[in-house]
Amino acid sequence: MALEARLNELKLKHKQMETEIVSENKYPSADQSAVNGLKRAKMRLKEEISSIEAKLAS
């Protein structure tokens, strides 16, 4: 099903973003505006994941 494939793709991107955020925060000179942008994008992905999961559950 297309929604399940999209869900898996989004979950993978979400996990990759988390890794990127953790990696960026390891450095004291981390660009906080970039990190915050990544966090916002990760949150949007999470919202889309939740929306798709709700559609699949119904």
MODELLER restraints for C-alpha pairs under 7 A, 6 or more apart:
rsr = mdl.restraints
at = mdl.atoms
rsr.add(forms.Gaussian(group=physical.xy_distance, feature=features.Distance(at['CA:3:A'], at['CA:52:A']), mean=6.89, stdev=0.5))
rsr.add(forms.Gaussian(group=physical.xy_distance, feature=features.Distance(at['CA:7:A'], at['CA:49:A']), mean=6.09, stdev=0.5))
rsr.add(forms.Gaussian(group=physical.xy_distance, feature=features.Distance(at['CA:7:A'], at['CA:52:A']), mean=6.64, stdev=0.5))
rsr.add(forms.Gaussian(group=physical.xy_distance, feature=features.Distance(at['CA:10:A'], at['CA:45:A']), mean=6.47, stdev=0.5))
rsr.add(forms.Gaussian(group=physical.xy_distance, feature=features.Distance(at['CA:10:A'], at['CA:49:A']), mean=6.56, stdev=0.5))
rsr.add(forms.Gaussian(group=physical.xy_distance, feature=features.Distance(at['CA:14:A'], at['CA:42:A']), mean=5.85, stdev=0.5))
rsr.add(forms.Gaussian(group=physical.xy_distance, feature=features.Distance(at['CA:14:A'], at['CA:45:A']), mean=6.39, stdev=0.5))
rsr.add(forms.Gaussian(group=physical.xy_distance, feature=features.Distance(at['CA:17:A'], at['CA:38:A']), mean=6.85, stdev=0.5))
rsr.add(forms.Gaussian(group=physical.xy_distance, feature=features.Distance(at['CA:17:A'], at['CA:42:A']), mean=6.39, stdev=0.5))
rsr.add(forms.Gaussian(group=physical.xy_distance, feature=features.Distance(at['CA:21:A'], at['CA:35:A']), mean=6.13, stdev=0.5))
rsr.add(forms.Gaussian(group=physical.xy_distance, feature=features.Distance(at['CA:21:A'], at['CA:38:A']), mean=6.81, stdev=0.5))
rsr.add(forms.Gaussian(group=physical.xy_distance, feature=features.Distance(at['CA:24:A'], at['CA:30:A']), mean=5.91, stdev=0.5))
